């Protein structure tokens, strides 16, 4: 297994793929998400994901809650109290300003509330902690640069779950008799569809093109332009999340345009792949082991039999 | 994942931390902000899906490792009683620990898939290989003790076991330091806030705890005459574990809170009391009064159990509360921004 501690923008080639296609990814532009959850449904349908609870969570219009073993797309829905007049971020988006919909200035002034919606998904990190710590080799890097669980190999050790800095992957708990119960599950970026030149189900189903699929390089350029456009029309809080190849995970394969701090959407503000500290951890373990060995030897020195 | 009701849901609106505004880059945040934003109080990272099998394994694996070191030393310095107890302890700890690990898998029948690959980036992979090499060696050494305890000598196998026991026991002892300390890396190499924040101390705490528990078990089962090395190992291990726990409390930052609240606090307090009491009892009475040595040994064993469960519990709690993920990361970002702003 080759070391994954080095940073690279081409994870497929790093893993040993030759003639790999361009790295694929998602750009999820939350500024045009309408919270319809078509992505959640399409994902479940295409990937044959079992039902995982039909509860009312008592928070906003989101009853999915978060990503998990049987939820590979999750639409966060945030109802936010209006901030002081003139605060950045409250500016209504220009595409709605002309209409008199929910997000119009009039509506915002009336209700004192704004809605933020964003479809969350596995980030397919350049430096993926889940993949690093997987002891069976079940988690692999595909030729598209994505990270995928091999269902027939995973033995459900669960190590990837606390390793993920985003809390994406989880072990499927049920229902009894469902496929892949007991093993780790997450978004595959529709590996099967990609292999046949198709667009992933969520992006295909998205009615507003909030979820955009394509070559990562191109998506990053497009996203940068979108942020600049939004800034130009006064949406000062628009920012990209996961698009920087120099961040703690080497950049995400699935990145986002957000209208508030990441933690408002349930995303970590500064995620770092835990294995970046692993060499130092192994050194500490070596010191601990040497201390134990020396201590045990010393315990027998000059102790009379 | 949507099944359980949400602990933070009652908070209603997503909480807001103070807005940084334009002045953010100039100021350095020395204390964590009182408020922070989250998505309806829901966790960001996921807690490990591990049951109590895993903290039990942390203890049992450490007990086995420390016992193998004692057994090899006792073998080489001619202390047959200590050797027997330690070898049997190593077998019991190793076997029960391995069973716990397999039981915790989502697909226990697939446990052999662990042997598909060798990955230095995965502490669990490295630990599996160490355990796979250690297990048969420790078992062989213990089998020789069992054969020797039988009423009638086993004809050929007994002779072979007696010949193989010493090399096997010494090799098991050579692997023992790795077995005792890798588990610290296993926990630390995660995004679980309290575990990752303690990466500098966890391997040392676990090594110390392993020594204390193995010494404790040997004191429990061996007469005071042969148990002198066990007493020394136990006291040394207790001192190492306690010192490193104190350092951990200072170096972890915000997530150290999780060791000071709730069940983790109760376990940590118990661990400290039992370990200190056991070590003091060992020093004061261990070499003279058999009963006191036994009580001290049992206290050290229980202390080691509590240490492992306390640290496990603290990590799980730190994963459930988004505060421990958001606040330190925010602080890191603000420090970085301040460093950029300070640059001439």
Interface residues (C-beta under 8 A of the other chain):
Chain A: X1 X3 X4 X5 X52 X53 X54 X55 X57 X58 X59 X60 X63 X64 X65 X66 X67 X68 X69 X70 X71 X76 X78 X79 X80 X81 X83 X87 X129 X132 X133 X134 X135 X136 X137 X138 X153 X154 X155 X156 X157 X158 X159 X161 X162 X163 X164 X165 X166 X167 X169 X170 X171 X172 X181 X182 X183 X184 X260 X261 X263 X264 X265 X266 X267 X268 X269 X270 X271 X274 X275 X277 X278 X280 X281 X282 X284 X285 X286 X287 X288 X289 X290 X291 X292 X293 X295 X296 X297 X298 X299 X300 X303 X304 X305
Chain B: X1 X2 X3 X5 X6 X9 X12 X13 X14 X17 X19 X36 X37 X38 X39 X40 X42 X43 X44 X45 X46 X47 X48 X49 X50 X65 X66 X69 X70 X73 X76 X77 X78 X79 X104 X105 X106 X107 X108 X110 X111 X113 X114 X116 X117 X118 X119 X120 X121 X122 X123 X124 X125 X128 X173 X176 X177 X178 X180 X181 X182 X184 X185 X188 X189 X190 X191 X192 X195 X196 X199 X200 X202 X203 X204 X206 X207 X208 X210 X211 X226 X228 X229 X230 X232 X233 X236 X237 X240 X315 X319 X322 X325 X326 X329 X330 X332 X333
